[in-house]
Amino acid sequence: MYDNDKDTVIRVRVPQRLKDDFQMLCKHKAINSSELLRQLITQWIHEQQDTTITHKRSSDI
């Protein structure tokens, strides 16, 4: 669905502690943090699309 052309940036403000914990866990599990965030965003989009399809009116969402 989405190509691998990473040509834009999303900036998110989070508390320093949250960022540190996230990066530490990613490093500990040998996971690329940017790739993980891309996967989470993609998963959330798919979940929302699945939910939207089941509703008859947008006001039901």
MOPAC internal coordinates of N, CA, C and O (Angstrom, degrees):
PM7 1SCF
backbone

  N    0.0000 0     0.00 0     0.00 0    0    0    0
  C    1.4520 1     0.00 0     0.00 0    1    0    0
  C    1.5278 1   110.80 1     0.00 0    2    1    0
  O    1.2310 1   120.81 1   134.83 1    3    2    1
  N    1.3139 1   116.06 1   -45.17 1    3    2    1
  C    1.4599 1   120.01 1  -179.85 1    5    3    2
  C    1.5188 1   108.67 1  -110.61 1    6    5    3
  O    1.2310 1   121.31 1   -41.88 1    7    6    5
  N    1.3142 1   115.11 1   138.12 1    7    6    5
  C    1.4660 1   117.35 1   178.12 1    9    7    6
  C    1.5240 1   109.50 1   -79.59 1   10    9    7
  O    1.2310 1   120.98 1    -8.36 1   11   10    9
  N    1.2909 1   115.73 1   171.64 1   11   10    9
  C    1.4649 1   120.79 1  -177.37 1   13   11   10
  C    1.5208 1   112.67 1   -91.37 1   14   13   11
  O    1.2310 1   120.21 1  -167.36 1   15   14   13
  N    1.3286 1   117.21 1    12.64 1   15   14   13
  C    1.4548 1   121.25 1   179.31 1   17   15   14
  C    1.5236 1   109.23 1   -77.16 1   18   17   15
  O    1.2310 1   120.53 1   -76.67 1   19   18   17
  N    1.3088 1   116.59 1   103.33 1   19   18   17
  C    1.4691 1   121.75 1  -177.13 1   21   19   18
  C    1.5259 1   108.71 1   -93.00 1   22   21   19
  O    1.2310 1   120.97 1   -96.19 1   23   22   21
  N    1.3196 1   115.75 1    83.81 1   23   22   21
  C    1.4600 1   119.38 1  -173.59 1   25   23   22
  C    1.5288 1   113.78 1  -112.08 1   26   25   23
  O    1.2310 1   119.89 1  -167.68 1   27   26   25
  N    1.3106 1   117.81 1    12.32 1   27   26   25
  C    1.4536 1   119.32 1   178.76 1   29   27   26
  C    1.5278 1   109.52 1  -142.54 1   30   29   27
  O    1.2310 1   121.19 1   -16.05 1   31   30   29
  N    1.3100 1   115.33 1   163.95 1   31   30   29
  C    1.4577 1   121.17 1  -176.04 1   33   31   30
  C    1.5226 1   108.78 1  -127.35 1   34   33   31
  O    1.2310 1   120.72 1   -41.41 1   35   34   33
  N    1.3378 1   116.23 1   138.59 1   35   34   33
  C    1.4608 1   121.79 1   171.66 1   37   35   34
  C    1.5215 1   106.33 1  -111.48 1   38   37   35
  O    1.2310 1   120.72 1   -54.61 1   39   38   37
  N    1.3189 1   116.22 1   125.39 1   39   38   37
  C    1.4687 1   120.07 1   178.05 1   41   39   38
  C    1.5165 1   108.31 1  -103.80 1   42   41   39
  O    1.2310 1   121.18 1   -46.00 1   43   42   41
  N    1.3134 1   115.35 1   134.00 1   43   42   41
  C    1.4623 1   121.26 1  -178.79 1   45   43   42
  C    1.5121 1   108.79 1  -130.24 1   46   45   43
  O    1.2310 1   120.91 1   -47.70 1   47   46   45
  N    1.3064 1   115.87 1   132.30 1   47   46   45
  C    1.4653 1   119.81 1   176.85 1   49   47   46
  C    1.5273 1   108.69 1   -91.96 1   50   49   47
  O    1.2310 1   121.33 1   -53.30 1   51   50   49
  N    1.3086 1   115.05 1   126.70 1   51   50   49
  C    1.4627 1   121.82 1   176.55 1   53   51   50
  C    1.5230 1   107.70 1  -137.80 1   54   53   51
  O    1.2310 1   120.58 1   -21.66 1   55   54   53
  N    1.3186 1   116.51 1   158.34 1   55   54   53
  C    1.4627 1   118.72 1   175.79 1   57   55   54
  C    1.5330 1   110.57 1   -60.74 1   58   57   55
  O    1.2310 1   120.63 1   -33.15 1   59   58   57
  N    1.3138 1   116.40 1   146.85 1   59   58   57
  C    1.4636 1   121.47 1  -178.68 1   61   59   58
  C    1.5204 1   111.47 1   -54.37 1   62   61   59
  O    1.2310 1   120.39 1   138.44 1   63   62   61
  N    1.3216 1   116.86 1   -41.56 1   63   62   61
  C    1.4723 1   121.11 1  -178.54 1   65   63   62
  C    1.5314 1   110.88 1   -61.94 1   66   65   63
  O    1.2310 1   120.16 1   139.17 1   67   66   65
  N    1.3230 1   117.30 1   -40.83 1   67   66   65
  C    1.4634 1   121.40 1   178.83 1   69   67   66
  C    1.5268 1   110.23 1   -63.61 1   70   69   67
  O    1.2310 1   120.66 1   135.65 1   71   70   69
  N    1.3183 1   116.34 1   -44.35 1   71   70   69
  C    1.4617 1   120.65 1   177.70 1   73   71   70
  C    1.5241 1   110.84 1   -61.90 1   74   73   71
  O    1.2310 1   120.44 1   134.06 1   75   74   73
  N    1.3109 1   116.77 1   -45.94 1   75   74   73
  C    1.4678 1   120.62 1  -179.50 1   77   75   74
  C    1.5272 1   111.25 1   -61.17 1   78   77   75
  O    1.2310 1   120.76 1   134.53 1   79   78   77
  N    1.3370 1   116.16 1   -45.47 1   79   78   77
  C    1.4696 1   120.36 1   179.37 1   81   79   78
  C    1.5289 1   111.02 1   -62.42 1   82   81   79
  O    1.2310 1   120.43 1   136.57 1   83   82   81
  N    1.3192 1   116.78 1   -43.43 1   83   82   81
  C    1.4655 1   121.76 1   179.71 1   85   83   82
  C    1.5295 1   110.70 1   -61.44 1   86   85   83
  O    1.2310 1   120.69 1   131.18 1   87   86   85
  N    1.3207 1   116.29 1   -48.82 1   87   86   85
  C    1.4591 1   120.02 1  -179.61 1   89   87   86
  C    1.5231 1   112.14 1   -65.22 1   90   89   87
  O    1.2310 1   120.29 1   142.16 1   91   90   89
  N    1.3237 1   117.05 1   -37.84 1   91   90   89
  C    1.4514 1   120.40 1   178.86 1   93   91   90
  C    1.5325 1   110.63 1   -64.20 1   94   93   91
  O    1.2310 1   120.37 1   135.01 1   95   94   93
  N    1.3321 1   116.89 1   -44.99 1   95   94   93
  C    1.4582 1   120.01 1   179.10 1   97   95   94
  C    1.5227 1   111.73 1   -65.19 1   98   97   95
  O    1.2310 1   120.34 1   138.83 1   99   98   97
  N    1.3163 1   116.95 1   -41.17 1   99   98   97
  C    1.4726 1   120.23 1   177.73 1  101   99   98
  C    1.5278 1   109.98 1   -60.72 1  102  101   99
  O    1.2310 1   120.64 1   135.13 1  103  102  101
  N    1.3212 1   116.38 1   -44.87 1  103  102  101
  C    1.4631 1   119.83 1   179.46 1  105  103  102
  C    1.5245 1   110.75 1   -63.75 1  106  105  103
  O    1.2310 1   120.47 1   135.49 1  107  106  105
  N    1.3261 1   116.70 1   -44.51 1  107  106  105
  C    1.4659 1   121.46 1  -179.30 1  109  107  106
  C    1.5293 1   111.29 1   -60.92 1  110  109  107
  O    1.2310 1   120.30 1   143.72 1  111  110  109
  N    1.3261 1   117.03 1   -36.28 1  111  110  109
  C    1.4640 1   121.48 1  -178.55 1  113  111  110
  C    1.5261 1   112.36 1   -95.60 1  114  113  111
  O    1.2310 1   120.38 1  -174.66 1  115  114  113
  N    1.3322 1   116.88 1     5.34 1  115  114  113
  C    1.4685 1   122.68 1   179.72 1  117  115  114
  C    1.5242 1   111.67 1    55.52 1  118  117  115
  O    1.2310 1   121.16 1  -133.46 1  119  118  117
  N    1.3462 1   115.39 1    46.54 1  119  118  117
  C    1.4662 1   122.33 1   179.28 1  121  119  118
  C    1.5219 1   108.14 1  -113.37 1  122  121  119
  O    1.2310 1   120.58 1   -46.91 1  123  122  121
  N    1.3202 1   116.50 1   133.09 1  123  122  121
  C    1.4537 1   121.03 1   175.09 1  125  123  122
  C    1.5264 1   108.02 1   -71.61 1  126  125  123
  O    1.2310 1   120.29 1   -61.00 1  127  126  125
  N    1.3232 1   117.04 1   119.00 1  127  126  125
  C    1.4637 1   120.99 1  -174.54 1  129  127  126
  C    1.5254 1   112.62 1   -62.48 1  130  129  127
  O    1.2310 1   119.82 1   141.80 1  131  130  129
  N    1.3067 1   117.95 1   -38.20 1  131  130  129
  C    1.4634 1   120.33 1   178.86 1  133  131  130
  C    1.5185 1   111.05 1   -65.71 1  134  133  131
  O    1.2310 1   120.64 1   137.26 1  135  134  133
  N    1.3248 1   116.38 1   -42.74 1  135  134  133
  C    1.4683 1   120.05 1   178.61 1  137  135  134
  C    1.5211 1   110.57 1   -64.27 1  138  137  135
  O    1.2310 1   120.22 1   139.57 1  139  138  137
  N    1.3134 1   117.19 1   -40.43 1  139  138  137
  C    1.4602 1   120.56 1   177.92 1  141  139  138
  C    1.5277 1   110.84 1   -60.74 1  142  141  139
  O    1.2310 1   120.23 1   135.38 1  143  142  141
  N    1.3139 1   117.17 1   -44.62 1  143  142  141
  C    1.4671 1   120.39 1   178.94 1  145  143  142
  C    1.5272 1   111.21 1   -63.85 1  146  145  143
  O    1.2310 1   120.07 1   140.03 1  147  146  145
  N    1.3414 1   117.46 1   -39.97 1  147  146  145
  C    1.4706 1   120.01 1   176.25 1  149  147  146
  C    1.5233 1   110.54 1   -60.61 1  150  149  147
  O    1.2310 1   120.55 1   137.08 1  151  150  149
  N    1.3399 1   116.55 1   -42.92 1  151  150  149
  C    1.4686 1   120.61 1   179.49 1  153  151  150
  C    1.5271 1   111.31 1   -64.28 1  154  153  151
  O    1.2310 1   120.33 1   138.38 1  155  154  153
  N    1.3196 1   116.98 1   -41.62 1  155  154  153
  C    1.4578 1   120.53 1   179.14 1  157  155  154
  C    1.5320 1   111.78 1   -64.30 1  158  157  155
  O    1.2310 1   120.49 1   138.26 1  159  158  157
  N    1.3172 1   116.68 1   -41.74 1  159  158  157
  C    1.4630 1   120.55 1   177.99 1  161  159  158
  C    1.5219 1   110.20 1   -63.73 1  162  161  159
  O    1.2310 1   120.42 1   134.36 1  163  162  161
  N    1.3250 1   116.79 1   -45.64 1  163  162  161
  C    1.4638 1   121.26 1   179.57 1  165  163  162
  C    1.5209 1   110.72 1   -61.94 1  166  165  163
  O    1.2310 1   120.32 1   135.87 1  167  166  165
  N    1.3255 1   116.99 1   -44.13 1  167  166  165
  C    1.4665 1   120.75 1   178.62 1  169  167  166
  C    1.5259 1   110.84 1   -60.77 1  170  169  167
  O    1.2310 1   120.03 1   136.08 1  171  170  169
  N    1.3116 1   117.55 1   -43.92 1  171  170  169
  C    1.4573 1   121.53 1  -179.48 1  173  171  170
  C    1.5331 1   110.90 1   -63.13 1  174  173  171
  O    1.2310 1   120.54 1   138.22 1  175  174  173
  N    1.3243 1   116.58 1   -41.78 1  175  174  173
  C    1.4668 1   120.34 1   177.73 1  177  175  174
  C    1.5199 1   110.32 1   -59.97 1  178  177  175
  O    1.2310 1   120.12 1   133.56 1  179  178  177
  N    1.3256 1   117.37 1   -46.44 1  179  178  177
  C    1.4683 1   121.26 1   179.18 1  181  179  178
  C    1.5247 1   110.96 1   -60.87 1  182  181  179
  O    1.2310 1   120.35 1   137.71 1  183  182  181
  N    1.3173 1   116.94 1   -42.29 1  183  182  181
  C    1.4669 1   120.28 1   179.19 1  185  183  182
  C    1.5219 1   111.18 1   -63.40 1  186  185  183
  O    1.2310 1   120.31 1   139.61 1  187  186  185
  N    1.3199 1   117.01 1   -40.39 1  187  186  185
  C    1.4567 1   120.40 1  -179.72 1  189  187  186
  C    1.5208 1   111.20 1   -68.20 1  190  189  187
  O    1.2310 1   120.43 1   141.22 1  191  190  189
  N    1.3152 1   116.78 1   -38.78 1  191  190  189
  C    1.4636 1   120.53 1   178.27 1  193  191  190
  C    1.5211 1   109.93 1   -65.10 1  194  193  191
  O    1.2310 1   119.85 1   139.02 1  195  194  193
  N    1.3124 1   117.89 1   -40.98 1  195  194  193
  C    1.4635 1   120.86 1   177.69 1  197  195  194
  C    1.5210 1   110.56 1   -62.20 1  198  197  195
  O    1.2310 1   120.23 1   138.91 1  199  198  197
  N    1.3288 1   117.17 1   -41.09 1  199  198  197
  C    1.4626 1   121.70 1   179.37 1  201  199  198
  C    1.5210 1   110.48 1   -66.79 1  202  201  199
  O    1.2310 1   120.36 1   137.96 1  203  202  201
  N    1.3125 1   116.91 1   -42.04 1  203  202  201
  C    1.4619 1   121.41 1  -177.76 1  205  203  202
  C    1.5280 1   110.95 1   -62.59 1  206  205  203
  O    1.2310 1   120.04 1   141.41 1  207  206  205
  N    1.3056 1   117.54 1   -38.59 1  207  206  205
  C    1.4597 1   121.53 1  -178.16 1  209  207  206
  C    1.5282 1   110.87 1   -62.92 1  210  209  207
  O    1.2310 1   119.36 1   147.68 1  211  210  209
  N    1.3139 1   118.82 1   -32.32 1  211  210  209
  C    1.4608 1   121.29 1  -176.41 1  213  211  210
  C    1.5153 1   112.97 1   -78.20 1  214  213  211
  O    1.2310 1   119.21 1   166.71 1  215  214  213
  N    1.3223 1   119.11 1   -13.29 1  215  214  213
  C    1.4522 1   122.37 1  -179.48 1  217  215  214
  C    1.5203 1   110.55 1   -94.23 1  218  217  215
  O    1.2310 1   121.40 1   -37.19 1  219  218  217
  N    1.3477 1   114.93 1   142.81 1  219  218  217
  C    1.4655 1   119.17 1  -179.54 1  221  219  218
  C    1.5227 1   111.64 1   -87.20 1  222  221  219
  O    1.2310 1   120.81 1   148.28 1  223  222  221
  N    1.3336 1   116.05 1   -31.72 1  223  222  221
  C    1.4575 1   120.07 1   179.74 1  225  223  222
  C    1.5151 1   109.38 1  -124.94 1  226  225  223
  O    1.2310 1   121.10 1   -32.76 1  227  226  225
  N    1.3181 1   115.51 1   147.24 1  227  226  225
  C    1.4695 1   118.13 1   179.41 1  229  227  226
  C    1.5255 1   111.06 1   -64.17 1  230  229  227
  O    1.2310 1   120.02 1   154.78 1  231  230  229
  N    1.3181 1   117.57 1   -25.22 1  231  230  229
  C    1.4657 1   120.02 1   178.95 1  233  231  230
  C    1.5298 1   112.30 1   -70.34 1  234  233  231
  O    1.2310 1   120.12 1   165.38 1  235  234  233
  N    1.3449 1   117.37 1   -14.62 1  235  234  233
  C    1.4619 1   121.45 1   178.30 1  237  235  234
  C    1.5113 1   112.14 1   -77.58 1  238  237  235
  O    1.2310 1   119.95 1   164.38 1  239  238  237
  N    1.3115 1   117.69 1   -15.62 1  239  238  237
  C    1.4635 1   121.70 1  -174.01 1  241  239  238
  C    1.5179 1   110.32 1   -76.67 1  242  241  239
  O    1.2310 1   120.10 1   180.00 1  243  242  241

